[in-house]
Amino acid sequence: MVVIAVSALILRIAIEQITKINITQNESNAQAALKFISAALENYAKDHLGAYPANFSALVQDNPPYLDKDYLIESPIRGYDYNCPRIETLGYSCSASPLKCNVTGRAAYAVTTGGLVIAEECGKKE
C-alpha cells in the first residue's frame, strides 16, 4: 500500500513537471511565431512603400513568400490559437492565445504595428 502511495506521488510530480515544460515550450513558440509574423508584415510594408498587406494570405502567397506557412489557417499550433483581427494598409494587430489556460499556456500574446509584443496572463479569463 505504501509503495502504491509513493508511486502515485512521484507520478503526480513528474506529470506536473512535464506540463510545466510543455507550457514553457508552447509559450516560447507562440512568442517566436508572433515575432515572425510581425517581421513578415514589417518587411512587406518596407517593400511596398509603407503599406501593409490587405490580408494575411498575401504574406504566404507573394513571390518570394514572407512567411513559410499561414499561421491563421494552420491554427492552433502547439497549444496556441493565432488570430489577426486587424490587418489593413495602415497597420496590424495579431494575437496568440492558449487553447486551454494553464494547460497549453499561461499567457496570451499580442503584437501590433511596429513589432511590440505584449504578454497578458490568462489565469483569470477562464
C-alpha positions as CSV (number, residue, x, y, z in Angstrom):
1,M,0.0,0.0,0.0
2,V,2.9,2.4,0.9
3,V,4.6,1.6,-2.4
4,I,1.5,2.5,-4.4
5,A,1.1,5.8,-2.5
6,V,4.7,6.7,-3.0
7,S,4.5,5.7,-6.7
8,A,1.3,7.9,-7.2
9,L,3.0,10.9,-5.6
10,I,6.1,10.5,-7.8
11,L,3.9,10.1,-10.8
12,R,1.9,13.3,-9.9
13,I,5.1,15.3,-9.5
14,A,6.5,14.0,-12.8
15,I,3.3,14.9,-14.7
16,E,3.3,18.4,-13.2
17,Q,6.9,18.9,-14.3
18,I,6.2,17.7,-17.8
19,T,3.2,20.0,-18.1
20,K,5.4,23.0,-17.0
21,I,8.0,22.1,-19.6
22,N,5.3,21.8,-22.3
23,I,3.8,25.2,-21.3
24,T,7.2,26.9,-21.4
25,Q,7.9,25.4,-24.9
26,N,4.4,26.4,-26.2
27,E,4.8,30.0,-24.9
28,S,8.3,30.3,-26.5
29,N,6.9,29.0,-29.8
30,A,4.0,31.5,-29.6
31,Q,6.3,34.4,-28.9
32,A,8.6,33.4,-31.8
33,A,5.7,32.9,-34.2
34,L,4.3,36.4,-33.4
35,K,7.8,37.8,-34.0
36,F,8.0,36.0,-37.3
37,I,4.5,37.3,-38.3
38,S,5.4,40.9,-37.2
39,A,8.8,40.8,-39.1
40,A,7.0,39.5,-42.2
41,L,4.4,42.3,-42.0
42,E,7.1,44.9,-41.5
43,N,9.2,43.6,-44.4
44,Y,6.1,43.6,-46.6
45,A,5.4,47.2,-45.7
46,K,9.1,48.1,-46.3
47,D,8.9,46.5,-49.8
48,H,5.5,48.1,-50.6
49,L,6.1,51.8,-49.8
50,G,4.9,51.5,-46.2
51,A,1.6,49.8,-46.9
52,Y,0.8,46.6,-45.0
53,P,-1.0,43.8,-46.9
54,A,-4.8,43.9,-47.1
55,N,-4.9,40.3,-45.8
56,F,-2.7,37.7,-44.2
57,S,-2.6,35.3,-47.1
58,A,-0.6,37.9,-49.1
59,L,2.4,37.1,-46.8
60,V,2.4,33.4,-47.8
61,Q,1.3,33.8,-51.5
62,D,3.8,36.6,-52.5
63,N,6.8,35.5,-54.6
64,P,9.1,35.0,-52.6
65,P,6.8,34.5,-49.6
66,Y,7.3,36.5,-46.5
67,L,6.2,33.6,-44.3
68,D,6.7,29.8,-44.8
69,K,3.2,28.9,-43.5
70,D,-0.1,30.5,-42.9
71,Y,-0.3,30.6,-39.1
72,L,-4.0,31.6,-39.2
73,I,-5.2,28.7,-41.3
74,E,-2.9,26.1,-39.6
75,S,-4.0,27.4,-36.1
76,P,-4.0,26.0,-33.5
77,I,-0.2,25.3,-33.4
78,R,1.5,23.8,-30.3
79,G,-1.3,24.8,-28.0
80,Y,-1.9,28.3,-29.2
81,D,-4.6,29.8,-31.4
82,Y,-3.4,32.6,-33.8
83,N,-5.5,35.5,-34.9
84,C,-5.0,38.8,-36.8
85,P,-8.2,40.7,-36.3
86,R,-6.8,43.9,-37.8
87,I,-4.7,43.8,-41.0
88,E,-5.0,46.9,-43.1
89,T,-2.7,49.1,-45.2
90,L,-2.0,51.4,-42.2
91,G,-1.3,48.7,-39.5
92,Y,-2.0,45.4,-37.9
93,S,-2.8,43.7,-34.7
94,C,-2.2,39.9,-34.2
95,S,-2.5,37.6,-31.2
96,A,-1.7,34.2,-29.9
97,S,-4.0,32.7,-27.1
98,P,-3.6,29.4,-25.3
99,L,-6.2,26.8,-26.2
100,K,-6.6,26.0,-22.5
101,C,-5.3,28.4,-19.9
102,N,-2.6,26.8,-17.6
103,V,-2.7,23.6,-19.6
104,T,-1.2,24.7,-23.0
105,G,0.0,28.2,-21.9
106,R,-0.2,30.7,-19.1
107,A,-0.1,33.9,-21.1
108,A,-1.8,35.4,-24.2
109,Y,0.5,37.4,-26.5
110,A,-0.3,40.3,-28.9
111,V,1.8,42.2,-31.4
112,T,0.9,45.5,-33.0
113,T,2.2,47.7,-35.7
114,G,5.9,48.3,-35.1
115,G,6.6,44.9,-33.7
116,L,5.8,45.4,-30.0
117,V,4.9,42.1,-28.3
118,I,2.7,42.3,-25.2
119,A,2.0,39.4,-22.8
120,E,-1.0,39.1,-20.6
121,E,-1.7,36.4,-18.0
122,C,-4.7,34.2,-18.9
123,G,-5.4,32.8,-15.5
124,K,-8.4,34.9,-14.6
125,K,-10.0,34.8,-18.1
126,E,-11.4,31.3,-17.9
